[in-house]
Amino acid sequence: MKILNTVTLILLIVGGLNWGLFGLFGFDLVAALFGAGSALSRLVYVLVGLSALWQIRPLTAALGGAATPAAHR
């Protein structure tokens, strides 16, 4: 599970950097590397989206754990 969390975090960082480059300069790094609209670039976009969904789980656990008083643990 730790490996999956690490991989999904890396993909989210790549996705975030890609969006930052696109927002600042109109440059899509994924499309530049793999071709605009190619199957590989679409796969990267899908994997980034799935990574975001996967990371909701640890986020809700962390938020739930932080909001729970120590007496109720």
Order of alpha helices (4+ residues) and beta strands (2+ residues): alpha-alpha-alpha
